[in-house]
Amino acid sequence: MKLKDDNKIETVDFAKQVRDVYLILNKNYTNYLKLSKLNEEYVNLEDIFPEEILLEYIKNSKKLHVDEQNIQNNLEFGKNFDFEKDNRKVNQIKFGQNLLIEKISEQIKKKENLKVVSIGIGDGKTAYGYTKYLTNTSSIIGIDIHQKFLKESKKCIPQLEIHPPFDLNDISEDNKLRIEDNSIDIVECSIVGHHVENFETFIQEVFRILKKDGLFYYLDLTDKIEIEDKMTFNHTHRQPLFHGIEFFRDYKKIRESIQEKMNIKYYERIGPGILFLIAQK
């Protein structure tokens, strides 16, 4: 945790740290978040917590292994996002991508002629974790809203086929993914769904492109992050990674929406705020 002078920390950074301590360590400090002390650019931690709680909080926040340099560099995405300094391995464990990678890898090992789609592929590090097990006869398509991410993912996964930049919130009858119906064996979507406003339309599009018996691997944050309301007040990212808006849903609602179209084969809640499931068409 990077403190400014006099134990001050930027309010947005502090709010996100409290959120992550809650999500990953299940340590809830939100009852100490008083709006009267969170309406300035910086907060002084000594004004937020009693001394014994402050020491406990700092200890827990350090367990998250937050990349301090990355926090300091959370400026305009297009210019300053540093892929090398993004603490990817820690984040994969923190947000459950390690489990997703493990489950997909088990499915694709030694299988031929698979077609895989990664929705919201980002810099490609998560997809790389399982695509290294794809055979030469298999293929993967990467989808993301940002061209820069697609270029980085191509560096990470040379065999990647890049879909033109696509905003999932623009899905409609006249604007669908450039992927044929019933053509994909595996669709993977990791920490992306909460950026989609019309979740049912998104699931319908996944259903459309999946083959019969195709698998959908879905990992995302749930509305256990309702505490975000008390911390950042406006549901917006600090840096414009996506379109900026977050639509957190109850995990039961997510499950029900997917279950309307597919059969859920595996389901797990990771900590208090992360959901992972595998569904089959």
Secondary structure, DSSP 8 states (H G I E B T S, - for coil): ----GGGEEEHHHHHHHHHHHHHHH----GGG--GGGSSSSEEEHHHHS-HHHHHHHHHHHHHTT--HHHHHT-S-HHHH--TTTS-HHHHHHHTTHHHHHHHHHHHHTT--S-EEEEET-TTSHHHHHHHTT--TT-EEEEE-S-HHHHHHHHHH-TT-EE-----GGG-BTTB--SS-TT-EEEEEEES-GGG-S-HHHHHHHHHHHEEEEEEEEEEEE-GGGGGHHHHTSS-B-SS-SSSSB-----HHHHHHHHHTTSEEEEEEEETTTEEEEEEE-
